[in-house]
């Protein structure tokens, strides 16, 4: 069933101007900063207590558990990011710090392998008694992912053994066999982690357990209803009182996974589950599961995804709502959800050669992901809005979740370490390979070394992305070698040209990729030049929030307007869509940033005085020059309004 395997980050070096900055930021700033936060050493940041919870669970300190029931996962994700960083950039001091927290985790683990500080510290709490709400399996999943990453990076197996002991315990508790719990996690995560554990240990029971969790979910009689009624007596962990039965759609447990057709419920949980389903489909050649995933993929990307790659449109449950419901100002679009969407797309690409998966990865990587963090790497957005009015964020309870400035940390801090682990593993997403083809999915400068047709191949990529559409690839081989080089043609690109050693090429296209079949010689150069005009984008008319509005894009980048450039009350501005939009270099944003300017009009507010309503007549306007900046850079020049979708005429 598989078409291609990703080339490991271990074989990829990133020197790209754009992502070189962000990967260095993750490595040199975010990882050390997040370690300080996890140890509660950052003034004015939300307290974490995550490391202290492990110390208390290990008996090294006295105290009570603090934080959300899933607080352990922040430490695990940090360790996973450390593992990925060490794979490409060895750092003895960082490795020593990681070894010390691993020693602490080992001390906290129970003799039978159980490891969850909330339950260990709160001895009166019963294990596995609230799978729907309490996230034991979610925390276990992140611990397993961290263990696999750290083992692959360092060869040290202490954390891997810890994870295997815990996974073995879980396998003894859950499954289809008589006497085992026929349950599954409220927050999916362990499913994809178990597949990773299977791949590194070659133990098939981990793949079998992952498959059980996916196949059992949504079956009748529904486990979450049974658990609510018979195990926890209808009492909620959160309120400590009787609550109505769980919302099964919210938990993607309303029907078996294979029968699901629309993305519903908590967005992060959904895409983590779809990622695990894709892993299982790939490992077991399960075409029925793959067909379900294609349906879910189409529903997300064609009905429920923002132009920036955000998903999950409501703060109520951090969830999907319904097709075409994409509000800009009450949006949720949690950072973790889009990172999960990248995981999902990446796995689908292994089984189905289609440029749409790379397009979505690119959309998230160049817009939402860098936009979710500050340029200093120490502040973050949990929610990623497309429209911000700071006064409304402060005073409207329905918009309190939307922040006009990035935060140092969060009480629920899943997003910052998730950002770090994606950036430190970025090399995994650029290339894939099968027996005779190297696929280039992303245009990120650097080098890749892999094997094609049983021979070593090195490709050196020089990319001017995302502000210019020229990419050069140099092929380095020991002797002439015939193989295919497949280059993804982004969906935004209408015109492009391909050259080999300066000679324009004819080529085959397949699934959104240009396929170059050549006998390659050492030093051969491939150049792709993609036209990158400014585009004015419109929404499907069913997206009511964008009626009469347009958005500016150029190449992979979504643009927005900010108050600092265009004055207050951005809703009074209309873009003249029939006038030329021009590009120029920015004077106050990072070097190389291209901004877009155009003509527009602004409603004259003075003529209204204090009148709230009046009979309609043509509104007076004044001409204005509109300045738009890349969305990923908004909010780096102070607090103010921001809009992606602008009125157009």
NORLINHU-V335592 format. One record per pair of residues at least 12 apart in sequence whose C-alpha atoms are under 7 Angstrom apart, sorted by the first residue. I is the first residue (numbers start at 1). J is the second residue. Records with the same first field share a line. If there is no record, write none. Layout:
# NORLINHU-V335592
I=J ; J
This chain:
# NORLINHU-V335592
1=282 ; 285 ; 351
2=282 ; 350 ; 351
3=350 ; 351 ; 352 ; 434
4=350 ; 432 ; 433 ; 434
5=350 ; 432 ; 433 ; 434
6=428 ; 429 ; 431 ; 432 ; 433
7=428 ; 431 ; 432 ; 433
8=427 ; 428
9=425 ; 427 ; 428
10=87 ; 88
11=448 ; 449 ; 450
12=427 ; 447 ; 448 ; 449
13=446 ; 447 ; 448
14=445 ; 446 ; 447
15=445 ; 446
16=444 ; 445 ; 446 ; 463
23=423 ; 424
25=377
26=420 ; 423 ; 424
27=85
29=377
30=377 ; 378 ; 420
31=420
33=378
38=50 ; 51
39=51
45=408 ; 409
46=409 ; 410 ; 411
47=411
48=67 ; 411
49=66 ; 67
50=71 ; 72 ; 75
53=65 ; 117
54=104 ; 105 ; 108 ; 117
55=104
57=108 ; 117 ; 120 ; 121
58=107 ; 108
64=121
65=118 ; 121
68=412
69=118 ; 134 ; 135
70=135 ; 139
72=117 ; 139
73=139 ; 142
74=413 ; 414 ; 417
76=142 ; 143 ; 146
77=142 ; 146 ; 417 ; 418 ; 421
78=417
79=98 ; 146
80=145 ; 146 ; 149 ; 150 ; 421
81=420 ; 421 ; 424
83=149 ; 150 ; 153
84=149 ; 153 ; 424 ; 425
85=424
86=153
87=153
102=159
106=162
113=165 ; 166 ; 169
114=166 ; 169
115=166
116=136
129=231 ; 232
130=232
131=184 ; 185 ; 186
132=185 ; 186 ; 224
133=186 ; 237
135=185 ; 186 ; 187
137=185 ; 190
138=185 ; 187 ; 188 ; 189 ; 190
140=190
141=189 ; 190 ; 193
143=163
144=163 ; 193 ; 197
145=193
147=159 ; 160 ; 163
148=160 ; 197
171=209
175=209 ; 212
182=223
183=223
184=213 ; 217
186=251
187=269
188=269 ; 272 ; 273
189=272 ; 273
191=210 ; 213 ; 276
192=275 ; 276 ; 279
194=206 ; 207 ; 210
195=207 ; 210 ; 279
211=280
214=257
215=256 ; 257
217=253 ; 256 ; 257
218=253 ; 254 ; 255 ; 256 ; 257
219=255 ; 256
224=246
225=245 ; 246
228=245
249=264 ; 265
250=264 ; 265 ; 266
251=265 ; 266
252=264 ; 265 ; 270
258=289 ; 292
259=292
260=292
261=292 ; 295 ; 296
262=296 ; 299
263=296 ; 299 ; 300 ; 320
264=320 ; 321
265=319 ; 320
266=317 ; 318 ; 319 ; 320
267=311 ; 312 ; 318 ; 319 ; 320 ; 337
268=336 ; 337 ; 340
271=340 ; 341 ; 344
272=340
274=293 ; 344
275=343 ; 344 ; 347
277=289
278=290 ; 347 ; 348
279=347
282=351
303=323 ; 324
304=323 ; 324 ; 325 ; 326
306=326
308=363 ; 364 ; 367 ; 368 ; 558
309=338 ; 360 ; 363 ; 364 ; 368
310=333 ; 338 ; 368
311=333 ; 337 ; 338
312=332 ; 333 ; 334
313=326 ; 327 ; 331 ; 332 ; 333
314=330 ; 331 ; 332
315=332
318=332
324=542 ; 543
325=543
326=543 ; 545
327=545
328=385 ; 386 ; 387
329=385 ; 386 ; 387 ; 388
330=399
331=385
332=383 ; 384 ; 385
333=383 ; 384
334=382 ; 383 ; 384
335=372 ; 382 ; 383 ; 384 ; 415
336=415 ; 418
338=364
342=361
345=357 ; 361
346=429
353=511
354=511 ; 512
355=488 ; 511 ; 512 ; 513
358=441
359=490 ; 491
362=442
363=556
366=556 ; 557
367=557 ; 558 ; 631 ; 632
368=632
370=632
371=631 ; 632 ; 633
372=384
374=406 ; 636
378=408
379=406 ; 407 ; 408 ; 409
380=406 ; 407 ; 408 ; 416
381=406 ; 407
382=415
383=402
385=402
386=643 ; 644
387=642 ; 643 ; 644
388=404 ; 641 ; 642 ; 643
389=641 ; 642
390=404 ; 640 ; 641
404=639 ; 640
405=635 ; 639
430=442
435=452 ; 453
436=452 ; 453 ; 483 ; 484
437=452 ; 483 ; 484 ; 485 ; 486
438=484 ; 485 ; 486
439=485 ; 486 ; 487
440=486 ; 487 ; 488
441=487 ; 488
443=463 ; 465
444=463
445=461 ; 462 ; 463
446=460 ; 461 ; 462
447=459 ; 460 ; 461
448=460
456=477
457=476 ; 477
458=475 ; 476 ; 477
459=473 ; 474 ; 475 ; 476
460=473 ; 474 ; 475
461=473 ; 474
466=555 ; 556
467=594
468=532
469=529 ; 530 ; 531 ; 532
470=528 ; 529 ; 530
471=527 ; 528 ; 529
472=525 ; 526 ; 527 ; 528
473=525 ; 526 ; 527
474=523 ; 524 ; 525 ; 526
475=522 ; 523 ; 524 ; 525
476=522 ; 523
477=521 ; 522
478=522
479=521 ; 522
480=519 ; 520 ; 521 ; 522
481=519 ; 520 ; 521
482=518 ; 519 ; 520
483=517 ; 518 ; 519
484=515 ; 516 ; 517 ; 518
485=515 ; 516 ; 517
486=513 ; 514 ; 515 ; 516
487=513 ; 514 ; 515
488=512 ; 513 ; 514
489=512 ; 513 ; 514
492=555
493=530 ; 531
495=530 ; 531
496=528 ; 529 ; 530 ; 531
497=528 ; 529 ; 530
498=527 ; 528 ; 529
499=526 ; 527 ; 528
500=525 ; 526 ; 527
501=524 ; 525 ; 526
532=554 ; 555
533=554
534=553 ; 554 ; 581
535=552 ; 553 ; 554
536=550 ; 551 ; 552 ; 553
537=550 ; 551 ; 552 ; 553
538=550 ; 551
546=645
548=647 ; 648
549=645 ; 646 ; 647 ; 648
550=645 ; 646 ; 647 ; 648
551=644 ; 645 ; 646
557=630
558=630 ; 631
559=628 ; 629 ; 630 ; 631 ; 644
560=628 ; 629 ; 630 ; 631 ; 642 ; 643 ; 644
561=627 ; 628 ; 629 ; 642 ; 643 ; 644
562=640 ; 641 ; 642 ; 643
563=640 ; 641 ; 642
564=640
565=627
566=626 ; 627
568=641
572=602 ; 603
573=600 ; 601 ; 602 ; 603 ; 647
574=600 ; 601 ; 602 ; 646 ; 647 ; 648 ; 649
575=599 ; 600 ; 601 ; 646 ; 647 ; 648 ; 649
576=599 ; 600 ; 648 ; 649
577=648 ; 649
579=599
580=598
581=596 ; 597 ; 598
582=596 ; 597 ; 598
583=595 ; 596 ; 597
584=596
595=628 ; 629 ; 630
596=627 ; 628 ; 629
597=625 ; 626 ; 627 ; 628
598=625 ; 626 ; 627
599=624 ; 625 ; 626
600=623 ; 624 ; 625 ; 626
601=621 ; 622 ; 623 ; 624
602=621 ; 622 ; 623 ; 624
603=619 ; 620 ; 621 ; 622
604=620 ; 621 ; 622
